[in-house]
Amino acid sequence: MTLHPPINALSLAIACALITSASAASSYDVRAYGAKGDGQANDAAAINGAIEAASAAGGGTVDFPAGTYLSGSIHLKSNVALFLGQGATIEASDDNKAYDVPEANSWGDTLHYQDFGHSHFHDGLIWGEDLTNISITGPGRIYGKGLSRDRERDNPNQKIGNKAIALKNCRNVTLRDFTIEHGGWFGILATGVDNMTIDALRIDTNRDGMDVDCCHNVRISNCSVNSPWDDGICLKSSFGLGQFRSTENVTISNCLVSGYDEGTLLDGTRRHDAAKNHAPTGRIKFGTESNGGFKAITITNCVFECSRGLALETVDGARLEDVTVSNIAMRTIFDAPIFLRIGARMRGPENTPVGVLRHVIISNIVAEDVRGHQGILVAGLESHPVEDVLLDNIRMEFQGGGTAEDARREPPEMMHDYPEPGSFGPTPSWALFVRHAANLVVHQVVFSRGAEDQRSPVFLEDVTGAAFEHVAARPDIAGATFVLRDVTEFSTQSCPGVPDATKPRIVASERL
């Protein structure tokens, strides 16, 4: 039997002191560097001093204890974490002089390949560029009180902050547990960021909740994003880095997106004042900036409330492909609940070819109270069809109320315009409108509507290869579930009220 010597009390005390010392050395309290936390004094210098000290030591955690830390630009550093404690708030100053000057970016400023917001990062409240191993965590809050939701384009020297968090060309990033309230133009703008985790955030803001742009290997999970005036979770692939770079290998899971009045997600009331915000946004979207492409992206187990629907858009030359969307619940949806769009806005380098949208699976979707006069909207271009789309196991309830005039409408092509489904106006069908597509499969789908609707449920135009299996969509007009125009290789099987049929070629127009 081995006998261990008794632990000496002095040895134990020394060991504890060493552990405490090591812990203290890696933790940097902003108050120790002069931060007041009173919501009155500008604490930016103290906060940046603590970050610099942690960086000089090779890394560490900058702690924000309870308090309100008024600040302008905060400069992140590699190997440094910010921890927002319970009751801690970083509040954006409304003093323009508190923020760094927006850096030069000819791709946005001169060539206008993307909006100003996507061209600059140094005008953020918290920003970092060319960094590795950074994080912002903790239960505290970032309050963008003084941030702008836009920028006056006739004043190029304006210096106001307009992003809560801006990251460019960073790796190994974690954002977890905190709240962003009133985040400015972007709550989070991440461009060229790889290996990023965004988890358990609460964002209630006045424009985009989060934009993930030209990023690889991203995990977004367990987030609640309320953004009545713009998109909730938005994937983009702009030319903001001066090169074509895709957004790829992304998962979005277990998230809520909504368009309730700003602030009412955080206070729990979830109000919607239709007089002020009749058609809120608050959705998950790919695009509109879409130069570099999107691939290998999965969205699952998400809820859309009081918002627009899912939008997948490529209008600036991007290849959007290999996307799966599953297990989505939608309630009170404005405009198209699903929008797939190829356009030719082509805001980017000359001679860039029109993009591709293909290999998309959308399954296990339920939607109720879909408002407006649009159903699912799939819109390619005449020589660039949307390809290889599967819509499977979907239940959608539409408001209805379409008129005979709506049924006769020819929605505009708008190939060079901004891709917003509402711009197409009422579609001539109430459940599904498809134009310029190939290899479409619709399986195990039930479409229903509330009020009587004079349009047919499904309208296909310039479609090659369309199979409808077990699709229930009772029309108000007898015998007109489908309107087909210039359709080849069309088939139906086990669709109530419609005979099983195979149509090799429909040149003009036919109703089934």
N, C-alpha and C positions, 0 to 999 in steps of 0.2 A: 504494500500500500504506500502510495506517495503522499508525503505530508507537505502541505503548502504553508509557507510562513505566514503569520498574521499580517494583515494590511496595516501598515504604519499610518497613523492619523496624519502625520506631516506629509507623507508621500501622497496620500489621498488629496490633501488640500492643494498640493503643488499641481497634481494632475488636473484638478477642477479649475485651478487658476489658468493653466495653459489652455484648456478647452475654452474657457470664457474669453481669454485674450484672443485666441484664434477667431472665435465667433465675432468678437468686437471689431477685429481688424478687417473682416470681410463685410461688415455692415456699416453703412454711413447714413446717419440720421441727418436730414436736411436742416433741422433746427440747430444742430451743432455747427453748421456752416453759416448760420445767420438768418435762416428763414423764420419769419414771424408767424405765418399761418393764421393771420387775422383777417384776411380778405381785403386789406387796405394797402399794405406795403407791397411793392413789386418784389417777389421772392425769386425772380429768374436768376440773378447772380448767385444767390445761395444754392439754389438747386443745381445749377451748372457747376458750381464749385464742388459740391458733393460728388457729382458724376465724374469730374476731372480727377478727384482724389481716388475714387474707386478704380478708374482706368489706369492711373499712374501706378497703382499697387498691383496691376495685373488682372483686376476684375473684382466684382463684389456687388452687393445689393444696396441700393439707395432707398432708404425707408422714409415714407411719409406718414407720420402719426396723425391722429385726428386733428383737423384744422382745415382752413380754406387758404390755399396757396395761390395768390394772384400772380400771374406770370405771363411773359411774352415767350419768345422762342426758347425751347429747351432742346439741348443738343445731346442726342444719344451717342454712346460710345460702345465699341466692341467689348464683349465679356462683362457688360454691366447690366444689371436688372433694376427696374424700378418696381417697388412694392408699395401699393396704395393701401394703407391700413383702413380698418373700419372707421368710418367718419372722416376720412381724408378726401379732400376735393382739390384738384388742380383746376383753377378757374382762368379762362382766357381773358387777358386784358383787352379793354376797348381802346387802348392807346396805340395808334398806328406805329409809333416809334419803338414799340416794344418788340417788334418782329423783324426778322432778318429780311434783307432785300431778296425778292425772287431772282433766282439765278437765270443766266441767259440760256435759251433753248431755241435754236433757229427752227427746229421742226415744228414748234408751235407758234412762236412769235412772228416769224417771217413767212414760213410756208403754210401755216395754219392747217397742219395735218390733224391736229386735235385741239380740243378746247384749252384755254389758258390753264384751267385747273389741272389738266393732265400733263402740262409742260413744266411745272414748277413744284418744288418740294420744300425749299428753304423758308417759305412763308407759312409753314405749319406751326401750330402750337408746340407739338413734339415731333421732331424730325431726325432722320438718320440716313446717311448715304454711305455705301461701300463698307458696311459693317457685318460682323459675324457674331453669333452667340449673344443675342439680346432678347430681353423679355420685359413686358409690362404685365404685372399680375396683381392680385389682391382685390378685396371687396369694395375698394373706394370708387371715386367718381372723377371723370373728366368732364368739366362743364365749359362748353365753348361759348360762354356768354358774349364775349366780344368778337367772335369770329364772323366773317362775312359769308353769306351764302352765295356770293357771286363776286364779280369784280367789274368796276367801271372801265369798259374797254377804251374810252377816250382819255384815260389817264394812265399811261403806261408806267408812270413812276409811283403809282399807288403801292403802298407797302403793308396793307392790312393783312393780318393772318386769315386764312380761309380753310384750314384743315385742322382737325383735332390731332390726327396722327398721320405723318407722311413718311414713307420708307421707300428708298430707291437702291437697287442693286445690293441687297442684303441677303445673308444666308443664316439659317438656323434661328428662326424668330418664333417666339411664343407670346401670344396675347390672350390673357385668361382672366375671367371672373369679374372684371370691373364694369362700370357703367359709363356710357357716353351719352350726355344730354346736350342737345342743341349743338351738333358737331360741325356746323358750317357747310361749306361746299361738299366736303367728304368727312364722315366720321373717321374712316380709315381709308387711306389711299396707299396701296402697296404696288409698286411697279418694279419688275425685275427681281422679285423676292423669291427665293427658293427655300424649300424645307420650312414651311410656315404652318403653325398651328394657331387657329383662332377658336377659342372654346369658352362657352358659358358667359358670353357677353350680353349685356342689355344695352341696346342702342335706341334712343328715341330722339329723332333729329329733324332738321328742317330741309335737308336735301339727301344725297345718297348716304345710306348707312355704311356700307363698305364696298370698295372697288378693288378687285384683285386683277391686276393688269400685267400681262407678260410674265406670269409667275408659274413656277413648276413645283410640283409636290406640295400641295396645299390641303389641309384638313380644316374644314369649317364645321363646327358641331355645337349643338345645344345652345344656340344663340337666339335671342328675341330681338327683332329689328323692326321698328316702327318708323316709317318715312313717308308721310302723306303726300309730299310734293315731289318725290323722286323715287329712285329705285332703292330697294332694301339691300339685297345682296346682288352685286353686279360683277360679272366676269367680263374683262375686256382684253384686247390685244392691240393696243395703240402703237403708234410710231414714236412714242415719247422718248424712247431710248436711242432713236436714230437708226434703228434696224428693225427688220421683221423678226419678232420673237413671239412664240406661241404662249398661250396659257394652257397647261396640260397637266395630267395626273392630279385632278382635283376631286375631292369628295365634299359634298354638302349634305349634312345629315342632322336630323332631330332639331330642326330650326323652325321658328315662327317668323313669318313676314306679314306686315300689316300696314294699313294706311289710315289709321285712326288719327284724330287731331293730335298735333304734337304735344307731348307731355302726358297724354292720357293712357299710354301704355304703362309708364312708370308709376302714375298715381292710381292705377288699377281701374279707372272708370271706363276706358276704351270708348270714348265718345266719337261721333262722326257728325259734324255740322255740315249738312249737304249744301247749305247756302254759301259757305265759305270754301268748301272743297268738294265739289259735286262728284268728281271722279278721281279719287285718290290713286296713288301709284303703289309704292310699297311692295314690289314684287321681286322675284328672282329673274334675272335677265342675263343673257349673253349679248354683248354689243353695248352701245352702238359702235364705238371705236373698235374696229375689227380688221386690223391689217395683218397681224401675224398668225392668226388661226387659233382654234380651240380643238383639243382632242383628248380622248380618254378622261371623260368627266362623268361622274355619277352624282345624282341628286336623289335622296331617299328620306322617307319618314319626315316630311315637312308639312306645315300647315300655312295656308294663305287665308287671311281674313281681311275683309273690307279693303280689297286691293285689286289691282289688275292681275292678270294671269301670268303664267309662265311664258317667257319670250326668248326664242333662240334666233338670233339675227346675224347675218353676215352681209355687209353692204359696202365694205372697203377692200375686198379682195381676199378675205380670210377663208381658209378651209375649216369648216365646222363639221366634225365627224367623230364617230365612235362615242356617242352619248347615251346614257341610260337614265331614265327618270322613273321612279316607282314609289308607290305608297304615299300619295299626296292627297290631302283633304283640303278642299277649297270652299269657302263660304262668303257670300256677298262679294261677287266678282264683277268688275266693271270691264266692258269690252271683251275681247276674245280670251277665253280661259286658257287656250294654248295657241301660240302664234309662232309659226316657222316662216322665216323670210330670207330670201336671197334678193339683194338689191344691187344697184350699180351707182351708189353715191360716189364711190371711188375717191374718198378724201385721203390722199397719200401719194407716194411717188408715181410719176407718170409711167404708163405702159404696164401697170400692174393688172393682171387678168382678173376678171370677175370671179368671185369666190365659189365655193362648193358647200352644200349642206346635204349630208348623207349619213346613213348608218345611225339612225336614231330610234330608240325603243322607249315608248312612253306607256307605262302599264300601272294598273291598280290605282286609278284616280277616281275620286268622288268629288263632285262639285254641285253645290246647290245655290239657288238664288243668283244665277248668272244674269246680270243686267245689261241693258243696251240692246242693240239689234245685230249682234254678231255671235256666231258660234265659234268652234275651232276654225282657225284661219291658217291655211297653208298657201303661201304665195311665192313661187319662184319667178324666173324670167323665161321668156319664150325659148331662148337657146340655152338656158341654164336652169334645168328643173331641180326641184327638191327631190332627192332620191332616197330610196330604201328606208321608208319610215313604217314602223309598226305601232299602231294604236291598239292596245289590248286591255281588256277587263276594265272598262271605263263606265261610270254612271254619272250623267250630267243632267241637271234640271235647269231649264232656261226660263226666263221671264215670259217670253212670247210677245205677242202683240204686233208682229210684223204685218204690213199692209200689202195689198196687191201691187201698189207702186214699188214697194221695196222688192218684191219678187221679180220685177222687171228691170231692176237696176243693173248697170254694168259698172262694177267697182273700178276705179282708175288703176292703171298699172303703177304709176308713181315710182318708176325704176330708179330715178336719180334723187328721190326725196328722202327725208328723214323717216326711218321705218317705225312708225307708230300705228298699231292696229286701228285705233280710232279714226285715223286719217282716211281709211278706206270707206268710211261711212257704213250704212246698213248693207249687209251682204244679202244676196238673193236667196239664201237658205238660212234656216234658223239654228241648225246644229253643226254642220260641217261644210265649209267652202274650200275647195282645192282648185288651184289654177297653176299650170306649168309644173307638173310633178311626174315622177316615174317610180314604179314599184312600191305602191302603197298597199298595205294590208291593214284592215280594220276588223277586229275580232272580239267577240263577246262584249258588245257595247250596247248600252241602253241610253237613248236620248229621250227626254220628256220635256214638256213645257207647260207653263201655267196658263196664261191667257191664249185664246185662239190666235193662230198665226196663219196668214195667207200664203206664206212661203213654203216650199218643200223643205224637208229636213236636210237633204244632201244635194249639193251642186258640184259637179266636176267639169272642168274645162281644160282642154289640152293636157290630158293625163294618159300616160302609157303604162298599163299594168296596174289594175286596181282590183283587189279582192275583198269582198265584204262577206263575213261569215258570222252568223248569229248576231246580227245587228238589228235592234228593235228601235224604230223611230216612226211612230204613227203620225201621218200627216193629217191636216184638216182637209186637204184637197184629195179626194179619193184617187188612188192609183198613181200618186206622184211622190213616192218616197224619194226617188232619185231623179235628178235632172242631169242629163249627160250631153256634153257638147264637145265634139272632136276628141273622142275617147277611144282607145284601143285596148284590147285584152282586158275586158271588164267581166267580172263574174260575181254572182251572188249565191249564197248557200244558207239555207235555214234562216232567212230574214223574214219575220212575220209580215204578212200582207204582200210579199213580193215573191214571185215564182223563182225557183232556182234557174239561173240562166247564165249563159256565156255569150258575150258579145265581142266577136273579133274586131269589129270596126264600126264606130258610129261617127259618120262624117259631119253631119249637121247637128241636130238636136233630137233627143229622145227622152221620153218620160217612162219611168217604171214604177 
